[in-house]
Amino acid sequence: MSTSNTRMDGRTWGVLFVLCGAIFLEGIDVAMLNVALPAIREDLGLSTGVLSGVVSAYVLGYGGFMLLGGRVADLLGRRRMFLWWLLVFVVFSGLGGFATEGWMLLVARFVTGVAAAFMAPAGLALVTSNFAEGPQRTRALGVYAGTAAGGFSLGLVAGGVLVSANWRWVFFAPVILAAAILLAAVALLKDDRQELPEARGFDLAGAASITAAMLLLAYGVVRLEHGGAGLGTTLAVFAAGVVLLGIFVLIERRSTNPLVRLGILRSARLVRTNLAALLFMASFAGFQFMVTLYLQELRGWTALQTGLAMLVVGIDTILAPTLTPRLVNRFGNVRVLFGGIVLAALAYVLFLPVAQDWTYAVMLPTMLLLGLAFALSYGPLTMAATDGVDEREHGLAGGLLYTSMQFGTALGISAVTAVSMATVNAEAGEDISLTAIRHGLVLPVTAAVLAAFVTAFGLRRKTPTPQVPTPAAVRAAA
């Protein structure tokens, strides 16, 4: 499958569409659920704690098992893990639609998160293994990243439409899409078992310790939204997670067959990429949450109206596979990423003085800048995640990236929730206020500025610029 030229035949495009479909499915699933939460609460009579748990359960499953999922894909086969966990995703997403009690939703979302944790890094590793390093892989990753980002923005609108019919369709609709992707994947993805490293045993102690550590750290991040309430418990959870992380490092140092080669974590480039990804996603998740509260709680907009307001962010679906490769070809991966993050910071700054009576025309520049920022950032982050990493460890590299993104998303939502609720409490009120929204919006600006600062260190390193095919070159090759 992997070829050195830029031309891709029908089967190659089919493989890319299958892998893009899976990452699109993951993004749209999360976005639609976020829009459906008020309807779910009303229908099932859920408390605020249980409703928050529905979101947190997915975060726990995703964040807790992502590193394990990435490494298992490298050891047991990317295709096998991708297909198996896509099937699990289909089953439990569907079961969520039949839920009649809160605990049923919690279980369904946790297992769906676990499935995504194994499926996503396997999918990214399949992209890098099916497309040769250079122009073809860069182009494939551009399409892949654009689809991933587009899934979330388009999911906001799709969720609003489905909720207007019945919130259960938010769970049933992904099943239909996933089933089609699964059938196509079975036919198109080649068996990669012959490319697996020689089996030398499995590091069960390392797998158990890292999974427990990530679960605790993810739970600690989720608990941050409670602010000062239960701070001691939150700190204890974080401390336990850090201790288990230390135990994991000791196990890996002594293991003859380590689950994670610790040397990969010594790469400054890899650390910088994952930290930038965490901060970038934290800024967007926090901003999106605050905007949703502003539009629905303060302005009284419906879920569909809110989704349509955010739809323009979805221009990244078009720009990421077209504009971004051209810019990467000309300016290099890090410079394009830096520009995208700076645009995101500018977008958040423009929204800081938000007023009760703002028209959508005033909000539009922020939404347009965010769409451009995602187009310039998401793809280069995905490319940088595996840049310079041995192909046999691309699943692990993907796991690190998606773990950073998921933790960033959870951290961003928890942080803005804590700040905004602290403001509400200080005002002795019960409902969200405009002041609370403004205070919460400061955090996305801060996170985006920090992400730009982290990325700026990479600008000093001169790297060879990857050659990305222009549409004209592709047409000529075809």
C-alpha positions in Angstrom: 0.0 0.0 0.0 2.8 2.4 0.9 4.3 4.0 -2.1 6.7 6.9 -2.5 4.9 8.8 -5.2 2.1 11.3 -4.6 -0.5 9.5 -6.7 -3.2 7.5 -4.8 -5.4 4.9 -6.6 -9.0 4.1 -5.7 -8.2 1.5 -3.1 -5.7 3.8 -1.4 -8.4 6.5 -1.2 -10.8 3.9 0.1 -8.4 3.1 3.0 -8.0 6.8 3.8 -11.8 7.4 3.8 -12.3 4.4 6.1 -9.8 5.7 8.6 -11.1 9.3 8.3 -14.6 7.9 8.8 -13.6 6.4 12.1 -12.0 9.6 13.5 -14.9 11.6 12.2 -17.2 9.2 14.0 -15.4 9.7 17.3 -15.6 13.5 17.0 -19.2 13.7 16.0 -20.2 11.3 18.7 -18.8 13.5 21.5 -20.2 16.7 20.0 -23.7 15.4 19.5 -23.8 14.1 23.1 -22.8 17.6 24.4 -25.7 19.2 22.6 -28.2 16.5 23.8 -27.4 16.7 27.6 -30.2 19.1 28.5 -32.8 16.8 26.7 -31.4 13.7 28.4 -31.6 15.3 31.8 -35.2 16.3 31.3 -36.3 12.9 29.9 -34.5 10.7 32.4 -34.7 13.1 35.4 -31.0 13.0 36.0 -29.2 15.1 38.7 -26.5 17.5 37.8 -23.9 15.1 39.2 -25.1 12.2 37.1 -25.3 14.4 34.0 -21.7 15.6 34.5 -20.8 11.9 35.0 -22.1 11.0 31.6 -19.4 13.3 30.1 -16.8 12.4 32.6 -17.3 8.6 32.1 -16.2 8.9 28.5 -13.2 11.0 29.5 -12.1 8.4 32.1 -12.4 5.6 29.6 -10.6 7.5 26.8 -7.9 9.1 28.9 -7.3 6.1 31.2 -6.7 3.5 28.4 -5.3 5.6 25.6 -1.6 4.9 26.3 -2.3 1.2 26.7 -4.4 1.3 23.5 -1.6 2.9 21.5 1.0 0.4 22.6 -1.2 -2.7 22.2 -1.9 -1.6 18.6 1.9 -1.7 18.0 2.2 -5.1 19.6 -0.9 -7.0 18.6 -1.7 -5.4 15.2 -3.2 -2.1 14.2 -5.9 -3.6 11.9 -7.0 -6.1 14.5 -7.3 -3.5 17.3 -9.0 -1.0 15.0 -11.7 -3.5 13.8 -12.3 -5.0 17.2 -12.7 -1.8 19.1 -14.8 -0.2 16.3 -17.2 -3.1 16.8 -17.2 -2.4 20.6 -17.8 1.3 19.8 -20.8 0.3 17.6 -22.4 -1.9 20.3 -22.1 0.3 23.3 -23.0 3.5 21.4 -26.2 1.8 20.5 -26.8 0.5 24.0 -26.6 4.1 25.3 -29.6 4.9 23.1 -31.7 2.3 25.0 -30.8 3.7 28.5 -33.6 4.3 30.9 -31.5 5.0 34.0 -28.5 7.2 34.6 -26.2 4.3 35.4 -26.8 2.7 32.0 -25.6 5.8 30.3 -22.5 5.9 32.6 -21.5 2.4 31.7 -22.2 2.9 28.0 -20.2 6.1 27.8 -17.3 4.6 29.8 -16.9 1.6 27.5 -17.4 3.8 24.4 -14.5 5.9 25.7 -12.4 2.8 26.2 -13.2 1.7 22.7 -12.2 5.1 21.3 -8.9 4.9 23.3 -7.9 1.7 21.5 -9.4 2.7 18.1 -8.0 6.2 17.7 -4.2 5.5 18.0 -4.6 2.3 15.9 -6.3 4.4 13.2 -3.5 7.1 13.2 -0.8 4.3 13.1 -2.7 2.8 10.1 -2.5 6.1 8.3 1.2 6.4 8.8 1.8 2.7 7.9 -0.3 2.8 4.7 1.1 6.0 3.3 4.8 6.5 2.7 6.7 9.2 4.6 6.9 12.4 2.6 4.3 14.0 0.3 1.8 11.2 0.3 1.7 10.8 4.1 1.6 14.5 4.7 -1.4 14.8 2.3 -3.1 11.8 3.9 -2.6 13.3 7.4 -4.0 16.6 6.2 -7.2 15.0 5.1 -7.3 12.9 8.3 -6.8 15.8 10.6 -9.4 17.9 8.7 -11.9 15.2 9.0 -11.2 14.8 12.7 -11.7 18.4 13.5 -14.7 18.7 11.2 -16.4 15.8 13.0 -16.7 17.9 16.2 -17.9 21.1 14.6 -20.4 19.4 12.3 -21.6 17.2 15.2 -22.9 20.3 17.0 -25.3 20.9 14.2 -26.2 17.3 13.7 -26.8 16.9 17.4 -29.2 19.8 17.4 -31.2 18.3 14.5 -31.3 14.8 16.1 -32.3 16.1 19.5 -35.2 18.0 17.9 -36.5 14.5 16.9 -35.4 12.5 19.9 -32.2 12.5 22.0 -31.8 8.8 21.6 -30.9 9.3 17.9 -27.7 10.9 19.1 -26.7 7.4 20.1 -28.3 5.4 17.3 -27.1 7.6 14.4 -23.4 6.8 15.0 -24.2 3.1 15.0 -25.4 3.3 11.4 -22.2 5.2 10.3 -19.9 2.9 12.3 -21.4 -0.2 10.9 -20.8 1.0 7.3 -17.2 2.0 8.2 -16.6 -1.4 9.8 -17.8 -3.3 6.7 -15.6 -1.2 4.5 -12.6 -1.6 6.8 -12.8 -5.4 6.8 -12.6 -5.4 3.0 -9.9 -2.6 2.5 -7.4 -2.8 5.4 -4.6 -5.2 4.8 -3.5 -7.7 7.5 -0.5 -6.3 9.3 0.3 -9.3 11.5 3.4 -10.1 9.5 4.8 -6.7 10.3 4.5 -7.1 14.1 7.6 -7.2 16.3 8.6 -10.7 17.5 6.4 -11.7 20.5 8.5 -11.7 23.6 5.8 -11.5 26.3 3.5 -8.8 27.5 4.2 -6.4 30.3 1.1 -6.9 32.4 2.5 -5.1 35.4 3.3 -2.0 33.3 -0.1 -2.2 31.6 -1.9 -2.3 34.9 0.1 0.5 36.6 -0.1 2.9 33.6 -3.9 2.3 33.1 -4.6 2.8 36.8 -2.4 5.9 36.9 -4.1 7.5 33.9 -7.6 6.7 35.2 -6.7 8.4 38.5 -5.2 11.4 36.8 -8.2 11.7 34.4 -10.6 11.5 37.4 -8.5 14.2 39.2 -8.9 16.5 36.2 -12.6 15.9 36.0 -12.9 16.7 39.8 -11.3 20.1 39.3 -14.6 21.6 38.1 -15.9 21.3 41.8 -13.4 24.0 42.7 -12.8 24.3 46.5 -15.3 21.7 47.3 -13.6 18.5 48.0 -10.2 19.9 47.2 -8.5 17.5 49.6 -10.0 14.5 47.8 -8.9 15.9 44.4 -5.3 16.4 45.6 -5.3 12.9 47.0 -6.5 11.5 43.7 -3.7 13.4 41.8 -1.1 12.2 44.3 -2.2 8.6 43.9 -2.0 8.9 40.1 1.5 10.4 40.3 2.7 7.6 42.6 1.4 5.0 40.2 3.0 6.8 37.4 6.3 6.6 39.3 5.7 2.9 39.9 5.1 2.4 36.2 8.5 4.1 35.3 10.3 1.8 37.8 8.6 -1.3 36.2 9.5 -0.2 32.7 13.1 0.4 33.6 13.5 -3.1 35.0 11.3 -4.9 32.4 12.9 -7.0 29.7 9.8 -6.4 27.5 8.6 -2.9 28.5 5.2 -1.8 27.5 6.6 1.7 26.7 10.2 2.4 25.7 11.0 5.3 28.1 13.5 6.7 25.6 10.6 8.0 23.4 9.7 10.4 26.3 13.2 12.0 26.2 12.4 13.6 22.8 12.0 17.4 23.4 10.2 17.6 20.1 7.6 14.9 21.2 7.1 16.5 24.6 6.7 20.0 23.1 4.1 18.6 20.6 2.0 16.9 23.2 2.1 19.9 25.6 1.0 22.2 22.8 -1.8 19.8 21.9 -3.0 19.6 25.5 -3.0 23.4 25.8 -4.6 24.0 22.4 -7.5 21.6 23.1 -7.9 22.9 26.6 -8.4 26.4 25.2 -10.9 25.4 22.6 -12.9 23.1 24.9 -13.1 25.7 27.6 -14.1 28.4 25.0 -16.8 26.2 23.4 -18.3 25.3 26.8 -18.4 29.0 27.8 -20.0 30.0 24.5 -22.6 27.3 24.8 -23.6 28.6 28.3 -23.6 32.1 27.0 -25.9 31.4 24.0 -28.2 28.9 25.7 -28.4 30.0 29.4 -28.1 33.8 28.9 -29.4 34.3 25.4 -32.0 31.5 25.4 -30.8 30.1 22.1 -31.8 26.5 21.2 -29.3 23.6 20.8 -29.8 23.8 17.0 -29.2 27.6 16.9 -26.0 27.1 19.0 -24.8 24.4 16.7 -25.4 26.6 13.6 -23.6 29.5 15.3 -20.5 27.2 15.7 -20.9 25.7 12.2 -18.5 28.2 10.6 -15.7 26.7 12.7 -16.2 23.7 10.4 -14.4 25.4 7.5 -11.3 23.6 8.7 -12.8 20.5 7.1 -12.2 22.1 3.7 -9.0 24.1 4.5 -7.1 21.4 6.4 -6.6 19.1 3.4 -6.2 21.9 0.9 -4.6 25.0 2.3 -2.6 23.4 5.1 -0.4 21.1 3.0 0.5 24.1 0.8 1.6 26.1 3.8 3.5 23.2 5.4 5.3 22.7 2.0 6.4 26.3 1.9 7.0 27.3 5.6 7.4 24.1 7.5 5.3 22.2 10.0 6.2 24.1 13.1 5.7 27.6 11.6 2.2 26.7 10.4 1.3 25.2 13.8 2.6 28.4 15.5 0.5 30.6 13.2 -2.6 28.5 13.9 -2.2 28.7 17.6 -1.7 32.5 17.5 -4.9 32.9 15.4 -6.7 30.9 18.1 -5.4 33.2 20.8 -6.6 36.2 18.8 -10.0 34.6 18.3 -10.5 34.2 22.1 -9.2 37.7 22.8 -11.9 39.1 20.4 -14.6 37.4 22.4 -13.5 38.6 25.9 -15.6 41.8 25.9 -18.8 39.7 25.1 -22.0 41.6 26.0 -25.6 40.5 26.6 -26.9 42.0 23.4 -24.1 41.0 20.9 -25.3 40.2 17.4 -24.0 37.2 15.6 -22.1 39.5 13.2 -20.0 40.6 16.2 -19.3 36.9 17.1 -18.5 35.8 13.5 -14.9 37.0 13.3 -14.0 34.8 16.3 -15.7 31.7 14.7 -14.0 32.3 11.4 -10.6 32.7 13.1 -11.2 29.5 15.0 -12.0 27.6 11.9 -8.7 28.8 10.3 -6.8 28.1 13.5 -8.0 24.5 13.6 -7.1 24.1 10.0 -3.6 25.3 10.6 -3.0 23.5 13.9 -4.8 20.1 14.1 -3.0 18.7 11.0 0.5 19.8 11.9 0.0 18.5 15.5 -1.0 15.1 14.1 2.0 15.2 11.7 4.4 16.3 14.5 3.2 13.5 16.8 5.0 10.8 14.7 7.7 13.0 13.2 11.1 11.3 13.9 9.4 8.3 15.7 10.2 4.7 14.6 7.3 3.4 12.6 7.0 0.4 15.0 6.0 2.9 17.7 3.5 5.0 15.8 0.7 3.5 17.8 2.3 4.6 21.0 3.0 8.1 19.6 -0.6 8.4 18.5 -1.7 7.3 22.0 0.4 10.0 23.6 -1.1 12.6 21.3 -4.7 11.6 21.9 -4.1 11.3 25.6 -2.8 14.9 25.6 -5.8 16.1 23.6 -8.3 14.3 25.8 -6.7 15.5 29.0 -6.6 19.0 27.6 -10.3 18.9 26.7 -11.2 17.7 30.2 -8.9 20.2 31.8 -10.3 23.1 29.8 -13.9 22.3 30.7 -13.1 21.7 34.3 -11.1 24.9 34.7 -13.6 27.2 33.1 -16.4 25.5 35.1 -14.5 26.1 38.4 -13.8 29.7 37.6 -17.2 30.6 36.4 -18.9 28.8 39.3 -16.6 30.6 41.8 -17.8 33.9 40.3 -21.4 32.8 40.6 -20.9 31.9 44.2 -19.2 35.2 44.9 -22.1 37.0 43.5 -24.4 34.9 45.7 -26.4 33.8 42.7 -27.6 30.5 41.4 -27.5 31.0 37.6 -24.6 31.7 35.3 -24.0 35.4 34.8 -22.3 37.5 32.1 -19.5 38.3 34.6 -18.9 34.6 35.2 -18.8 34.0 31.4 -16.2 36.7 31.0 -14.0 35.4 33.8 -14.2 31.9 32.4 -13.2 33.1 28.9 -9.8 34.4 30.3 -8.6 30.8 30.7 -8.8 29.9 27.0 -6.8 33.0 26.1 -4.2 32.0 28.7 -4.0 28.4 27.5 -3.6 29.5 23.8 -0.9 32.0 24.7 1.0 29.3 26.6 0.6 26.9 23.7 2.1 29.5 21.3 5.0 30.0 23.7 5.7 26.3 23.9 5.5 25.9 20.1 7.8 28.9 19.6 10.8 27.0 20.9 10.5 24.7 17.9 10.9 27.6 15.5 14.6 27.8 16.4 15.2 24.3 15.1 15.9 24.0 11.4 14.2 21.0 9.9 13.9 19.8 6.4 10.6 21.0 4.9 8.4 18.2 3.7 7.3 18.4 0.1 3.5 18.4 -0.1 1.8 18.0 -3.4 -0.2 20.8 -4.7 -3.6 20.1 -6.3 -2.1 20.9 -9.7 0.7 18.4 -9.2 -1.7 15.8 -8.2 -3.9 16.3 -11.2 -0.8 16.1 -13.4 0.3 12.8 -11.8 -3.2 11.4 -12.2 
